[in-house]
Amino acid sequence: METYETDLLIVGGGSGGFGAAIRAARHNPQARILLIDGMRQLGGTSTAGGVNNWEPGIGGPGVHYELYERLSRQPQAIGVAKTVHFYSPEEPYGLSAIDPDSPYESSLRRAAVPREDWRRVHFEPDQMAALMWQMLTEAGVDVRLGTRFREVRVQGRRVVSVVLQPLDGGAAYEVRSRLFIDCSGGGHLAGAAECRLAFGEEPYALYQEPSAPETPSPIVNGITQVFRVSRAASAGIDPLPERAQHPDVQAWLAANNPATFITEYPNGDLCLNTLPTMQGSEFHSMPYEDAQRISQARMAAHWHRLQTRYGFDHYRFHSMFPLVGIRESHRLVGRYVLREQDVRAGVLHQDRADEVIAFADHALDTHGERRVKGPKLGELEQPYGVPYECLLPQEYDNLIMASRGSSFSHIAASSCRLSRSMMALGEAAGVASALALEQGILYPEVDVAEIRRILHIPEFIDKIVQVWALARD
Ligand SMILES: Cc1cc2nc3c(=O)[nH]c(=O)nc-3n(C[C@H](O)[C@H](O)[C@H](O)COP(=O)(O)OP(=O)(O)OC[C@H]3O[C@@H](n4cnc5c(N)ncnc54)[C@H](O)[C@@H]3O)c2cc1C
């Protein structure tokens, strides 16, 4: 097997992987950086998974500003949007439409804001993916798409190399690297290296989270097969595909009548995110391809219902997104685990407040089955942060994880998983990598204050204090 060498290898080019690669490359242009992803485009869940929407939320002082600014110079690529139809039992969908009068900054706050004032950002996935590609290649990152991570080799407290498999039928090859970042979402690299991972709801006794159930369970946040429909000139109904007529699919639809969150693209098409398409535990109990097939059949049936019952006859089915939208799977049990208490305490008062490197303010928010206490965990009053050690596994010193699979409890993950927060985690991992390479050290030795200084975290906290009128004592 051919063997190559690099300085930093990043597995996964979603929000976290993009953030990691761009920051590492810009901060340390000499570093050799290789980013791989199994999909054919960058952006992961936020592009290929159809989550073409940054929910209202604190983004942090990150690269999302640049993505927005550069995309807004392209026609029909991105827009700020607001809810124009709220969910009701009679009309079980929410609709978020482009609002040309809303500035980008208005999308950067959710906690303690009335839902009528929430603003979000809708974008064209192919244009977002192409811009990510352009920015990474401009910065000198070696990006290899259609390439899957397959195996890992470790020695003591170090990951030594990974085996990569091109999906076009090329030969597998080995890459040795000084540092590794796992941005694969579900912790695939960390899992293969036998890092401690968690799955499902933690019991109260583990972290004393106020909303945790008494006993553990395999329940994880529900999954969604997102799909797109296009505006049509005249009314009409798409034919119901055979797969959607299957009695199991129809029984699922009758039993669930799920709600749908709909976002409008700048060109007037719609993106449909059904809540959820399948319970998370059910999805993870079967092979991915089987779960995807069932999910797509359910969504075809659901679309038929939306057209015939809820007035969406001026749209026609366009496509299912190639990546199933997975909100939660395995999570790292790292040097620090972010818990519900941190989320609720807020950025000034949470444990390890001085080590925070990224922010979130989304509701504690799960879809589908749940045993956490209370029907809905609810909105937050202020933002909180993610401490650096949530990225560090206990077992290795040259591996870091920056994605929805970082070291969060099930409850904390339900809040901080949003795309812009994941990008910010990646950015912190990228800066940590650049510093480690520069100084010849490993992740646990990197000075967190230096990461925070480079990312302008202290100034950003001053801004949060002002915007949310927070008391420092
Ligand atoms: C249905 C749904 C709706 C959501 N709604 C919103 C929303 O409205 N707004 C919002 O901001 N957030 C939303 N989220 C959350 C957010 O989209 C995700 O949590 C976030 O995009 C995850 O980013 P990530 O970088 O951690 O992972 P991903 O974006 O999933 O990236 C992981 C990447 O790793 C790659 N990969 C995995 N394994 C391998 C391997 N072995 N080899 C090579 N590559 C591999 C994958 O192909 C993928 O590209 C939603 C999520 C879902 C699923």
The ligand as an SDF file (V2000), in Angstrom:
LIG
                    3D

 53 58  0  0  0  0  0  0  0  0999 V2000
  -32.5290   17.2040    9.7400 C   0  0  0  0  0  0  0  0  0  0  0  0
  -31.6530   18.1780   10.4190 C   0  0  0  0  0  0  0  0  0  0  0  0
  -32.0780   19.4930   10.5490 C   0  0  0  0  0  0  0  0  0  0  0  0
  -31.2430   20.4340   11.1260 C   0  0  0  0  0  0  0  0  0  0  0  0
  -31.6420   21.7350   11.1600 N   0  0  0  0  0  0  0  0  0  0  0  0
  -30.7080   22.6810   11.3950 C   0  0  0  0  0  0  0  0  0  0  0  0
  -30.9870   24.0230   11.0730 C   0  0  0  0  0  0  0  0  0  0  0  0
  -32.0740   24.3620   10.6340 O   0  0  0  0  0  0  0  0  0  0  0  0
  -29.9950   24.9250   11.2680 N   0  0  0  0  0  0  0  0  0  0  0  0
  -28.7710   24.5850   11.7700 C   0  0  0  0  0  0  0  0  0  0  0  0
  -27.9010   25.4470   11.9210 O   0  0  0  0  0  0  0  0  0  0  0  0
  -28.4950   23.2970   12.0870 N   0  0  0  0  0  0  0  0  0  0  0  0
  -29.4170   22.3500   11.8850 C   0  0  0  0  0  0  0  0  0  0  0  0
  -29.1320   21.0330   12.1180 N   0  0  0  0  0  0  0  0  0  0  0  0
  -27.8530   20.6630   12.7410 C   0  0  0  0  0  0  0  0  0  0  0  0
  -26.6630   20.7920   11.8320 C   0  0  0  0  0  0  0  0  0  0  0  0
  -27.0560   20.7670   10.4800 O   0  0  0  0  0  0  0  0  0  0  0  0
  -25.6420   19.6710   12.0410 C   0  0  0  0  0  0  0  0  0  0  0  0
  -25.5280   19.3380   13.3950 O   0  0  0  0  0  0  0  0  0  0  0  0
  -24.2760   20.1200   11.5490 C   0  0  0  0  0  0  0  0  0  0  0  0
  -24.3760   20.4530   10.1800 O   0  0  0  0  0  0  0  0  0  0  0  0
  -23.2700   19.0100   11.7500 C   0  0  0  0  0  0  0  0  0  0  0  0
  -22.0270   19.4390   11.2660 O   0  0  0  0  0  0  0  0  0  0  0  0
  -20.7790   18.4770   11.4430 P   0  0  0  0  0  0  0  0  0  0  0  0
  -19.6160   19.1240   10.7960 O   0  0  0  0  0  0  0  0  0  0  0  0
  -20.6760   18.0710   12.8600 O   0  0  0  0  0  0  0  0  0  0  0  0
  -21.1800   17.1400   10.6450 O   0  0  0  0  0  0  0  0  0  0  0  0
  -21.5710   16.9240    9.1250 P   0  0  0  0  0  0  0  0  0  0  0  0
  -21.9710   18.1670    8.4720 O   0  0  0  0  0  0  0  0  0  0  0  0
  -22.5150   15.7890    9.1100 O   0  0  0  0  0  0  0  0  0  0  0  0
  -20.1910   16.4920    8.4620 O   0  0  0  0  0  0  0  0  0  0  0  0
  -19.6130   15.2310    8.6450 C   0  0  0  0  0  0  0  0  0  0  0  0
  -18.9340   14.8600    7.3470 C   0  0  0  0  0  0  0  0  0  0  0  0
  -18.1130   13.7220    7.5780 O   0  0  0  0  0  0  0  0  0  0  0  0
  -18.1890   12.9020    6.4520 C   0  0  0  0  0  0  0  0  0  0  0  0
  -17.8380   11.5340    6.8590 N   0  0  0  0  0  0  0  0  0  0  0  0
  -18.4310   10.7700    7.8050 C   0  0  0  0  0  0  0  0  0  0  0  0
  -17.8020    9.5820    7.8960 N   0  0  0  0  0  0  0  0  0  0  0  0
  -16.7960    9.6060    6.9960 C   0  0  0  0  0  0  0  0  0  0  0  0
  -15.7910    8.6870    6.6150 C   0  0  0  0  0  0  0  0  0  0  0  0
  -15.6800    7.4620    7.1750 N   0  0  0  0  0  0  0  0  0  0  0  0
  -14.9140    9.0500    5.6440 N   0  0  0  0  0  0  0  0  0  0  0  0
  -15.0090   10.2710    5.0370 C   0  0  0  0  0  0  0  0  0  0  0  0
  -15.9320   11.1870    5.3740 N   0  0  0  0  0  0  0  0  0  0  0  0
  -16.8140   10.8600    6.3360 C   0  0  0  0  0  0  0  0  0  0  0  0
  -19.6240   13.0310    5.9560 C   0  0  0  0  0  0  0  0  0  0  0  0
  -19.7290   12.7180    4.5860 O   0  0  0  0  0  0  0  0  0  0  0  0
  -19.9080   14.5040    6.2480 C   0  0  0  0  0  0  0  0  0  0  0  0
  -19.6890   15.3210    5.1130 O   0  0  0  0  0  0  0  0  0  0  0  0
  -29.9630   20.0460   11.6020 C   0  0  0  0  0  0  0  0  0  0  0  0
  -29.5400   18.7280   11.4840 C   0  0  0  0  0  0  0  0  0  0  0  0
  -30.3800   17.8010   10.8800 C   0  0  0  0  0  0  0  0  0  0  0  0
  -29.8870   16.4080   10.7050 C   0  0  0  0  0  0  0  0  0  0  0  0
  1  2  1  0
  2  3  1  0
  2 52  2  0
  3  4  2  0
  4  5  1  0
  4 50  1  0
  5  6  2  0
  6  7  1  0
  6 13  1  0
  7  8  2  0
  7  9  1  0
  9 10  1  0
 10 11  2  0
 10 12  1  0
 12 13  2  0
 13 14  1  0
 14 15  1  0
 14 50  1  0
 15 16  1  0
 16 17  1  0
 16 18  1  0
 18 19  1  0
 18 20  1  0
 20 21  1  0
 20 22  1  0
 22 23  1  0
 23 24  1  0
 24 25  2  0
 24 26  1  0
 24 27  1  0
 27 28  1  0
 28 29  2  0
 28 30  1  0
 28 31  1  0
 31 32  1  0
 32 33  1  0
 33 34  1  0
 33 48  1  0
 34 35  1  0
 35 36  1  0
 35 46  1  0
 36 37  1  0
 36 45  1  0
 37 38  2  0
 38 39  1  0
 39 40  1  0
 39 45  2  0
 40 41  1  0
 40 42  2  0
 42 43  1  0
 43 44  2  0
 44 45  1  0
 46 47  1  0
 46 48  1  0
 48 49  1  0
 50 51  2  0
 51 52  1  0
 52 53  1  0
M  END
$$$$
